């Protein structure tokens, strides 16, 4: 069974403190906007690695593709 956007959102929020998380997708391809203080001072690749860690094995086994926008709360307020 393919995961839903709601399930992906729950997986992320359970394992990464988020101020905002929105996930959309069709069951195999997902787009996420994730806002977390944990991203402060980190480059984009390190931010993505935090999300991959939050998803764990699901990233390899259930999720075919995940496109991410990862922002700190300050960046989100400026760009929102």
Secondary structure, DSSP 8 states (H G I E B T S, - for coil): ----HHHHHHHHHHHS--SEEEEEESSSEEEEEEE-GGGTT--HHHHHHHHHHHHTTHHHHT-SEEEEEEE-HHHHHHH-
